[in-house]
């Protein structure tokens, strides 16, 4: 873990705005539990649309869910590497829907 000074423009919960050192563009901070809930919601929507796997909408939902899942997996990995216990785990994955992609 590195300890660095960052610029904080807003500390709004689940919507903090920061600038990391040596970065031009500001970043948005989402708490891990909120990231988990966003992933769960997208997985529910993906499940609802699995019967139209060839549609553009299904593919777009899949891509969104996959992107959020990758961020969530990174978050879980980093917490695990630093012995930080989490109250959640990924139970439904986009991998379960990959065979529906054309």
Rosetta silent file (secondary structure, phi, psi, omega in degrees, C-alpha in Angstrom):
SEQUENCE: XXXXXXXXXXXXXXXXXXXXXXXXXXXXXXXXXXXXXXXXXXXXXXXXXXXXXXXXXXXXXXXXXXXXXXXXXXXXXXXXXXXXXXXXXXXXXXXXXXXXXX
SCORE:     score description
SCORE:     0.000 S_00000001
   1 L     0.000  134.099  175.072    0.000    0.000    0.000 S_00000001
   2 L  -101.518  142.796  172.927    1.236    3.457   -0.906 S_00000001
   3 L  -109.329  118.816 -177.198    0.385    6.538    1.101 S_00000001
   4 L  -137.521  156.154  172.294    0.115    9.591   -1.161 S_00000001
   5 L   -80.050  132.653  174.091   -1.460   12.987   -1.114 S_00000001
   6 L  -125.335  155.727  176.440   -4.472   13.255   -3.393 S_00000001
   7 E   -88.620  127.091  179.564   -6.630   16.223   -4.287 S_00000001
   8 E  -110.856  117.175 -179.389  -10.198   15.822   -3.000 S_00000001
   9 E   -95.709  -26.463  177.250  -12.801   17.937   -4.781 S_00000001
  10 E  -155.011  136.752  177.455  -15.857   16.298   -3.198 S_00000001
  11 L  -108.574   22.758  178.694  -16.277   13.788   -0.372 S_00000001
  12 L   -57.627  130.745 -176.546  -19.875   12.975   -1.210 S_00000001
  13 L   -58.797  132.819 -178.847  -20.532    9.359   -0.190 S_00000001
  14 L    61.561   14.029  178.423  -20.344    6.993   -3.194 S_00000001
  15 L  -154.963   34.266  177.558  -19.585    9.958   -5.416 S_00000001
  16 E   -66.044  148.273  178.362  -16.309   11.423   -4.202 S_00000001
  17 E  -121.536  123.773 -174.706  -14.294   13.283   -6.816 S_00000001
  18 E  -136.899  162.078  170.099  -10.494   13.103   -6.569 S_00000001
  19 E  -124.391  121.068  176.408   -7.332   13.660   -8.551 S_00000001
  20 L   -78.048  155.975  178.293   -4.560   11.136   -8.100 S_00000001
  21 L   -55.627  141.382  177.498   -0.942   12.304   -8.333 S_00000001
  22 L    64.060   22.201  177.505    0.301   12.765  -11.891 S_00000001
  23 L  -116.133  137.223  178.892   -3.216   12.488  -13.347 S_00000001
  24 L   -84.045  -42.339 -174.611   -4.857   15.188  -15.422 S_00000001
  25 L   -89.065  137.936  176.806   -8.416   13.863  -15.317 S_00000001
  26 L   -69.338  155.967  177.871  -10.367   13.701  -12.060 S_00000001
  27 E  -115.278  157.748  177.501  -11.606   10.343  -10.808 S_00000001
  28 E  -112.240  131.396 -176.301  -14.879    9.256   -9.278 S_00000001
  29 E  -103.789  125.882  175.946  -14.810    7.028   -6.186 S_00000001
  30 L  -116.350  129.971  178.057  -17.483    4.375   -5.647 S_00000001
  31 L   -62.559  150.563 -177.249  -17.545    2.415   -2.385 S_00000001
  32 H   -60.734  -39.658  179.952  -17.018   -1.341   -2.772 S_00000001
  33 H   -67.767  -33.027  176.259  -20.431   -2.308   -1.426 S_00000001
  34 H   -69.922  -38.966  175.708  -22.094    0.052   -3.900 S_00000001
  35 H   -60.025  -41.889  177.183  -20.023   -1.451   -6.715 S_00000001
  36 H   -60.751  -44.659 -179.326  -21.257   -4.874   -5.592 S_00000001
  37 H   -66.966  -38.240  175.912  -24.895   -3.685   -5.649 S_00000001
  38 H   -61.284  -42.669  178.101  -24.484   -2.149   -9.131 S_00000001
  39 H   -62.311  -45.028 -179.462  -23.108   -5.472  -10.364 S_00000001
  40 H   -60.827  -42.187  178.903  -25.998   -7.384   -8.789 S_00000001
  41 H   -63.416  -43.602  178.540  -28.551   -5.084  -10.440 S_00000001
  42 H   -64.783  -36.282  178.158  -26.907   -5.510  -13.844 S_00000001
  43 H   -66.694  -36.004  175.515  -26.848   -9.280  -13.397 S_00000001
  44 H   -63.042  -43.316  179.132  -30.598   -9.212  -12.687 S_00000001
  45 H   -65.713  -40.349  177.990  -31.189   -7.230  -15.892 S_00000001
  46 H   -62.039  -42.871  177.880  -28.940   -9.618  -17.834 S_00000001
  47 H   -60.046  -41.561 -179.758  -30.911  -12.574  -16.481 S_00000001
  48 H   -65.395  -24.806 -176.428  -34.177  -10.938  -17.591 S_00000001
  49 L  -107.825   11.784 -177.483  -32.829  -10.548  -21.142 S_00000001
  50 H   -67.772  -15.272 -179.192  -31.121  -13.925  -21.566 S_00000001
  51 H   -83.715   -1.990  175.012  -33.972  -15.093  -23.802 S_00000001
  52 H  -126.951   56.920 -172.221  -32.903  -12.607  -26.486 S_00000001
  53 L   -63.811  -23.176 -179.381  -29.175  -13.410  -26.620 S_00000001
  54 L   -85.863   -3.722 -175.383  -28.698  -12.258  -30.207 S_00000001
  55 L   -78.484  154.472  176.373  -30.092   -8.815  -29.559 S_00000001
  56 H   -62.586  -38.194 -179.748  -28.052   -5.659  -29.378 S_00000001
  57 H   -62.015  -44.383  178.418  -29.634   -4.903  -25.993 S_00000001
  58 H   -59.636  -45.831 -179.205  -28.475   -8.224  -24.504 S_00000001
  59 H   -62.430  -41.457  179.101  -24.942   -7.621  -25.761 S_00000001
  60 H   -65.556  -42.437  177.328  -24.876   -4.077  -24.335 S_00000001
  61 H   -62.794  -43.792  178.641  -26.134   -5.253  -20.950 S_00000001
  62 H   -57.955  -47.250 -179.497  -23.552   -8.045  -20.981 S_00000001
  63 H   -61.043  -43.341  177.514  -20.732   -5.585  -21.742 S_00000001
  64 H   -61.216  -47.755 -179.994  -21.825   -3.247  -18.931 S_00000001
  65 H   -62.263  -40.808  179.372  -22.093   -6.113  -16.460 S_00000001
  66 H   -62.809  -43.476  179.184  -18.705   -7.487  -17.558 S_00000001
  67 H   -63.518  -43.587  177.816  -17.032   -4.094  -17.059 S_00000001
  68 H   -66.152  -40.021  179.784  -18.508   -3.657  -13.590 S_00000001
  69 H   -63.231  -40.320  178.116  -17.616   -7.255  -12.722 S_00000001
  70 H   -62.524  -40.861  177.634  -13.980   -6.734  -13.729 S_00000001
  71 H   -65.766  -41.647  179.725  -13.783   -3.664  -11.469 S_00000001
  72 H   -65.710  -41.619  177.654  -15.457   -5.586   -8.646 S_00000001
  73 H   -61.429  -40.596  177.590  -13.081   -8.548   -9.070 S_00000001
  74 H   -63.057  -44.717  178.417  -10.119   -6.146   -8.877 S_00000001
  75 H   -58.176  -47.613 -179.529  -11.588   -4.570   -5.721 S_00000001
  76 H   -63.030  -42.069  179.789  -12.064   -8.001   -4.095 S_00000001
  77 H   -62.067  -45.737 -179.793   -8.528   -9.077   -5.092 S_00000001
  78 H   -63.429  -43.940  177.867   -6.950   -5.934   -3.617 S_00000001
  79 H   -60.866  -42.533  179.217   -8.919   -6.311   -0.376 S_00000001
  80 H   -62.852  -42.143  179.423   -7.869   -9.968   -0.167 S_00000001
  81 H   -62.186  -24.884 -178.258   -4.201   -9.065   -0.736 S_00000001
  82 L  -109.420   19.569  177.736   -4.410   -6.680    2.228 S_00000001
  83 L    53.076   39.856  176.992   -6.380   -9.057    4.499 S_00000001
  84 L   -99.346  118.203 -178.599   -9.468   -6.841    4.397 S_00000001
  85 L   -75.550  139.373  177.437  -12.614   -8.867    5.062 S_00000001
  86 L  -114.422  151.562  179.592  -15.642   -8.249    2.867 S_00000001
  87 L   -95.010   13.890 -178.475  -19.294   -8.903    3.678 S_00000001
  88 L  -149.077  163.480  172.812  -20.035   -9.984    0.095 S_00000001
  89 L  -150.262  158.900  179.659  -18.797  -12.118   -2.767 S_00000001
  90 L   -73.741  119.902 -179.862  -19.721  -12.498   -6.424 S_00000001
  91 L  -105.024  -25.035  178.969  -22.385  -15.188   -6.657 S_00000001
  92 L  -128.366  129.120 -173.390  -23.515  -14.696  -10.253 S_00000001
  93 L  -120.282  155.027  174.978  -21.007  -13.985  -12.995 S_00000001
  94 H   -63.637  -21.707  177.343  -21.100  -12.836  -16.577 S_00000001
  95 H   -58.622  -28.527  179.141  -19.206  -16.058  -17.329 S_00000001
  96 H   -67.181  -14.112 -175.233  -22.553  -17.822  -16.869 S_00000001
  97 H  -114.996   -2.200 -175.744  -23.833  -15.966  -19.963 S_00000001
  98 H   -61.318  -32.133 -179.649  -20.796  -16.107  -22.270 S_00000001
  99 H   -70.110  -10.337  178.170  -22.174  -19.097  -24.165 S_00000001
 100 H   -89.234   -7.418  179.577  -25.137  -16.927  -25.223 S_00000001
 101 L   -80.372  144.241  178.206  -22.884  -14.498  -27.126 S_00000001
 102 L  -106.489    0.000    0.000  -22.594  -14.879  -30.877 S_00000001
